[in-house]
């Protein structure tokens, strides 16, 4: 199964299938982490033929996606004397993909890279579209580049070793895609179970189709691509406050979706019924739905570190029904704080 | 006087004239160093109108063009809450321009920047063409990006405070341009004196025209742009060995040109007469012409860290006459080492 990305300066294919045999007449550096490497490196190496193959292992986890590890990776590229024709391969989740992509965009002013995502989250979202980068003390993905991969190979075989919690985290991005773009897909998600292989493959395919369509229209997020950040404006603040370690990204996205929906609802965009439907779908997969806001003003201030905010305005992506959204950068500060107020209690699991 | 750069994704103007008045409806961050800022910040601030203006000062010198100072600059961008619509302005020489350009290419995945070069070297070469980056322990400009400025403003007023040694260093890049592309310009340089204002303006204009023409054909150095690296293959090794501190960049380029000419001559490309003419022009400006190679094998090995080398081949730009060159990546190792042998004596000034 093939999906194309078509950009003026770059075209590439996303393959959803068993990983093909790959032959390269150049040096290849595979970037992975100890866990993924332990499970899957052997499988990958059986499929790859190259002039020289090197392997670099980075520590596992979002809080290692920083400049320090980026420099470590770049130094290994120099150690192995990679040149401008060499290729980097990211074997792992979003952290490995983002760091490998960013390193390949600035190593000697740019070399090629390939994405082989091994988590559901990176298969349905992060591996497609060329956003690369690292986090820093100011926030998430604040240093980075748009650098498209040469190919993306999605093989659900890799998901067999994925812990349930990480698998479920990926579903949050699938739900995001459905709410923003596709009410039919949302209905399909309500009645189908993603633990079944054929359903999972369909959900991956549909999510990537929706994303590929957006990226092909607006690579650098001048307009429509911002819609993919539904739930992420809140999510990034939560991740920042919890040092990228309490929640998996998809978990924070799930909470961010709930918060964005509260805002959309309070502004009269999203109906009570549809807000509940989205809540129920998130609950179906036991994703978290609540984060206790300790300090409303501090939470609010942290929005401004988001890349989407500009001229001191925060950009919110707000569903006005399932499958449709508006982007607003002039939500009143009081309206925002009133919504945050709802998240200041000790959490009590509700319906 | 205007020169255009035309790239598929980017067009911009290079103005060679008194710095115009500039008005921006966005936040502006000016990056400079203490010396240049001391001389010229006031002049620049008189010309700029913007929503908010911030100033960041980086230490002066090629050995500060590293990741550490890049991160310092990025942190200041966050401190001042620059957003994706903000603008960085580089006020300084190549170091300031390269670092500001690189920071603007990766800050929030890319913001605009403007070059206001204050050295001859950056006016005739570095500020044009979008090469940005930093050095590291493996070599020069090895981490970076292609990121075109939105405009380049060249005002020879800034050169009045430039130390003679730095001024002369810039002439090496002018000579490089003439040798590679334009024998008429070379002849003009032989008979005219660049200490005269009108001659200097012509030399700047002609150098930029030649560079703009090459960059417009080949932004990312897939082909013809490599010619601009005439002299630089040797230069980068010398700079590496001397920790970027013994020579100014143009001085190391001058020596690199002499070495490249020796190689071109020994391979039968460049005549004795033309080799001497280039030597004489370099001598006319008291640029250095000799670097003592301590260890031929180590010098040779260090070529391979150059970005231009790939698949274990070193790319040399070799003039076959003045105004014409060949690019070769299969020069015999013995031929290279024989040329390096000529540079192993204690230096005795000759002509």
Interface residues (C-beta under 8 A of the other chain):
Chain A: X8 X9 X26 X67 X71 X74 X75 X78 X81 X83 X84 X85 X105 X106 X107 X108 X109 X110 X131 X133 X136 X138 X141 X142 X143 X144 X145 X146 X220 X304 X305 X307 X308 X309 X310 X311 X312
Chain B: X8 X9 X26 X67 X71 X74 X75 X78 X81 X83 X84 X85 X105 X106 X107 X108 X109 X110 X131 X133 X136 X138 X141 X142 X143 X144 X145 X146 X220 X304 X305 X307 X309 X310 X311 X312
